[in-house]
């Protein structure tokens, strides 16, 4: 059985589920786009090819294995986008929580059934139907849980709103000893520079006490200021709307010292190295066209 353990975003990674891009299916139609960035590339004819995405995920897998991480892969379901495993579930402490994802993506869940069978039944949590929540909106940071949400009255009309008030309350009830900090995010179905699809698109902790953040991703300034209060202004790397669009905050930590980042993020990568991090730079630009990057492609199960 898997002994789940994820207490923060940067503990040394032991076991992870990494998405896959083979048999990804045809380029979707504009009406099938889940987010504004994918829509932008569908309309422009620049949506990523399966061949390019396979190469990028393979590069990611090679880096993970370089650091002796056990890499599990979803079972192949033909003609299905299975890249973003972060959306379908997440681990907090020793509990695996099944995400209530968009109905059109429910089939992705079936591809990790063999992994779920290795989890003790009492450690596997299925939220009630009214609880909407996805792993990209849940950031685990020791005694804190940062949860991205959207409190707009038009929640049900916005496809990019993935975690609701019921999701926030569910986590508060499930983890009463943690401080749950809900972050109301900006959402847009048309402008990818004004759409924080998930919390990890505008905020992510790194190392032991640092983070990457986009102030403009928060609808309520007090949510942003609460994070600054916890981490300290001097420990936060601030990005702008273009940085959010390029997914600068969606890097992935293998340990407190090692970060996997997109090779084009020169300014960010140089800053990370100046802070003493080892930066593994890999190509992930094509996958990023779907408004998801490195953290989105991973579902950590065990960290030290």
KOLFIKOL-355270 format. One record per residue: x, y, z of N, C-alpha, C in turn. Coordinates in steps of 0.05 Angstrom, whole numbers, plus 5000, padded with zeros to 4 digits. Layout:
XYZXYZXYZ;...
***
This chain:
501749765000500050005000501850255000;500750464988502250714988501950865014;504150945026504051105051504251395044;501951515039501851795029503051985050;504352195039505452405057506152645041;504552855043505153115030504453325050;506453455063505953655083506553935072;507853955050508454215037509154175008;509754394995510254384966513154324958;514954304978517754294971519354064984;518053915002519553685014520653494993;522753364999524053184980522052984968;521752994942519752834928520652544926;518852354933519452074931517751934910;515151994908513351874889511352074878;511052074851509352264838507952134814;505452234809504052154784504552374764;505752304742506352494720504552444697;503352654686501552634664502852514639;501152474618502252364593500852504570;502252514547501252654524500852484500;501652224501501252054478498351984475;497351984451494551944444492852154458;493752404454492552634467489852714454;489352614430486952684416487352914397;485352964381485553184361485453454374;486453654360486253934369483253994374;482554094398479754154403478654384386;476054394383474754624371474654854391;474255094381474055324399471955284420;469755154413467555114432468354924455;470454764450471254564469473454654488;474354904484476555004501475655044530;477354964548476754994577477755254588;479455394574480755634585481455824562;481956084568482356284547485056254532;487056144545489656114532489555884511;488255664518487855454498486255564475;484155714481482555834460484156014442;485856174453487656354438489256194417;490455974426492155814408490555644388;488255564396486455424377485755614354;484955854360484156044340486556134323;488956144335491356234320492656014304;491755764308492955534294495655454305;496155534331498655474344498355274367;496155144369495654944390497854734389;498854644412501154464412500654194399;502654084386502353814373503053604394;501953374389502453144407505353074408;506753084385509553024384511253204402;510653464401512153654418511553614447;509053554454508353524482509553264494;509753054478510952814487513952864493;515253014477518153074481518453234508;516653414512516853584536516353424562;514353254562513853094585516052894590;517152784568519452604571521852734584;522252994577524453144589523953174619;521453234626520753254655521252994669;520352774657520652514670523652454674;525352524655528252464657529352614681;528552864685529553014708528652894734;526152814736525052694760526652434767;527152274747528652024752531552074758;532652294748535352374755535652404786;533452494798533452534827532152304842;532052074829531151824840528251834850;526551974836523751994842522351754829;520551624843518851414831516651554815;516651504789514751644771512551444762;510151494770507851334761506451484739;505251344720503851464697500951364696;499151534688496351444685496251224664;494251054666493750854646492850994620;493850904597493151044572490251004565;488851224560486251224549486451364522;486051224500486451344473484851594468;486051784455484752034446483652194470;485252214491484452364514486752524525;486252774532488352944544488752864573;491052744579491652644606494152774617;494653024609497053164617496953264646;494653384653494553534678493353374701;495053194712494153024734493553174760;494653414763494153574787491153624791;489653634768486853714770485153494782;485953234779484153014785484252924814;486253014829486452934857488853064870;489053044896491353164910491553034938;494053054949494552934975495253164995;493953145018494653325041495253145064;497553175076498452995097498452705087;496652535099496552265090493852185078;492452395068489752355056489852415026;488652245010488252304981485452394977;485152634966482452754961481852754932;479652624924478852624896477652894889;478553004867477453254858474753214845;472953404848470453414832471053594809;471953474786472853634763470653684744;471253834723469253884702468153614691;465553594688464453334679465653224653;466353404635467553314610470253184613;471553214637474153104642474152864661;471752774668471552564688472952304680;473252254654474452014645477451994653;478752224657481552234665481952084692;479952094709480151974735480551664732;479151544713479251254709482151164703;483851334693486551254685488451214709;487651294733489351244756488051054776;486150894767484750714785486750514798;488750434784490650244795492350364817;492650624817494050764838492250794863;489750864858487850894880487450634895;487650414881487350154894489650094914;491750244912494050214931493850394955;491650534958491250724980489250605000;489950615025488050515045485350655043;483250505046480550615042479950845060;480850835085480251055103481951305097;483951275079485551505071484651625044;482551525033481551615007478951765012;478952025005476752195011475252284985;472652234984471052324962469152544972;469452784963467753004973464852974962;462953104976460253104966460053244939;457953194925457553294897457653594895;456653734916456554024914459254154919;461253994928463954094932465554094907;466154324896467754344872470654414881;472554254872475354314880477254174861;479454304854481554184837484254234850;486054044845488654054859490354304854;489954434831491454674825490754904843;488354884856487555094874488355044903;489654814908490354744936493354734939;494354914956497254934961497654864991;499254654995499754555022502354675032;502154805055504554935066504654895096;505354655105505654585133502954635148;502854835165500454885180498355055165;499055135141497255295124496255135101;493755185093492655095068491755345053;492955415030492055625013490255504992;487855624990485855504972484755724953;485255684927484155864907481255814903;479656024900476755994896475756234879;473156244875471956464862469256514874;468856754886466456824900464556994884;465057034858463257194842460557064839;458457224837455657114834455356964808;457157004789456956864763458656604763;459256504786461056264788460056044768;457555984768456555754752456755804722;457156054714457356124686460156134675;462156104693464956134686466455874687;467255784664468555524661471255514676;472555744679475155754692474955774722;472555774733472155764763471955474770;473855374785474055084790473654994819;473955184838473655114866471655314878;469555214891467555384902467655414932;465755564943465655614972465355354988;463855164976463554904989466254764991;467854794970470554674971472254774993;472155044997473755165018472755065045;470155065049469054975075469654685080;469554525059470154235061472954195072;474954335062477654315071477954415100;476554625107476654725134475654515154;473554375146472454165163474253925165;475553855142477253615140479853655155;480853905155483453965168483054185189;481754135211481154345230483554455244;485754315244488254415257489954595238;489154605213490654775194489255045191;490755245185489555505179489055515149;486455515141485655515113485355805104;486855885084486756155074485556145046;483156245044481756245018482656495002;483156454977484156664959482256694936;480756914935478856964914480357064889;480156914867481856964844480357094821;481857244804480657364780480157144760;477957164745477256964725476357104699;477056974677476157074651476056834632;474056834615473856634594475056734568;475856994567476757104542479557224542;480557294566483157424568484957264586;486957124574488756954590490557104609;490857364604492557534622490857634646;488257574646486557654668485057414678;486357184677485056934686487056764702;486656764728488156574745486656314746;487256134728485655884725485655734752;487955714765488155604791489955774808;490055724834491755884852494655854844;495555614835498355584828499155734802;497155864789497756034766498656314775;498256374801499056644810500456634837;500856394848502356384874503456094878;505956074887506955814895509355854913;509355714936511755714953514055554941;516455644947518855494939520855504962;522755314961524755304983523455255010;524555385030523555365057521855605066;522255835053520856075062520356275040;520456195015520156384993517756314976;517156484956514856434939514956604914;513356524894512956674870510056764870;509557014863506757114866506157334845;503557344837502557554820500357704835;500857944844498958094860496358124846;496458174820493958214804492257974800;493057744810491457504807489257474828;489357654848487557634871485357854869;482857774870480657964869480558134895;481258004917481258144943484058194951;484958454952487658514959488558404986;486658365004487358265031488457985029;487657825009488657555006491657564999;492257744980495057784973496757874997;495658075012497158185035497557975057;495657785059495957575079498357395072;498657335047500957175038503557325043;503657585036505957745041506657745071;504657765087505057765116506357505126;505557285114506557015122509456975112;509957045087512556985075514557215077;513557465079515357695079515857795051;515558055047515858175021518458105008;520658105024523358055013523657765004;521957585011522157305003520357234979;518957424968517157374946518157484920;518157324899518857414872516257484858;515957744852513457844840513557824809;511457714798511157714769508857894760;508757954734506558124724504557954709;502658084695500657934680501857764659;503957864646505257704625506657454638;507757494662508957274677506957064684;504457144692502356954697501556804672;501356964650500656844624502656634616;505156674621507256484614507456264634;506056284657505956084678508556074695;509656314700512156334716511856204744;509556214756509256114783508755814783;508455694760507755404758510155234754;512355294767514755124768514154894787;516154714790515654474807518054414824;517654374850519854324868520254024872;522653924867523353654874524353634902;525453854913526353864940526554164948;527254224973527554514980529654654964;531454504952533654624937533354604906;531854414897531754354868529054424856;529054594836526554674823526754624793;524654504782524454464753522954704741;524054834721522955074709523055064679;521355224666521455244637523955394629;525255294608527855404600527755694590;525455784582525156064572524856264595;524456174619523956364642526656474651;528056614634530856704640530956874665;529257074667529357264690528757114716;526656954716525956794740528156594747;529156454727531156244732533756364743;534456594733536856724743536456814772;534056914778533556994806533656744824;532456524815532456284831535356194837;536956194817539756114821541256314839;540556564838541756764856540956714885;538656584889537756514915538856254925;540456124908541755874917540355624908;538255644891536855404882538355274859;538055014856538954874832536554874814;536854984790534655014771535054814748;533254624745533254444722531454564701;532754664680531254804659530554604637;527954584631527054404610525054544591;524754444567522654554549519854474558;518154674562515354614569513454824558;514554964538513055194527510555104513;510654884498508354794483506054704501;506754554521504654474541503454724554;505054924559504155174571501955314555;501655254530499655374513496855294522;496655094539494054994549493455114577;494855324585494555454610495055264634;497155104631498054924652501054874647;502554834669505454784665506354554682;508554594696509954374709508454274734;507554454751506054364775503454224766;502254334746499654224736499953934726;502353864717502753604705503353384726;503453464751504353274772502253244794;502253004805500652944829502452804849;503752964867505552844886503952664906;505052434912503852244931505552224957;508152234954509852204977512152404975;512452564996514752745000515952685028;518552705031519752675057519052915075;
***
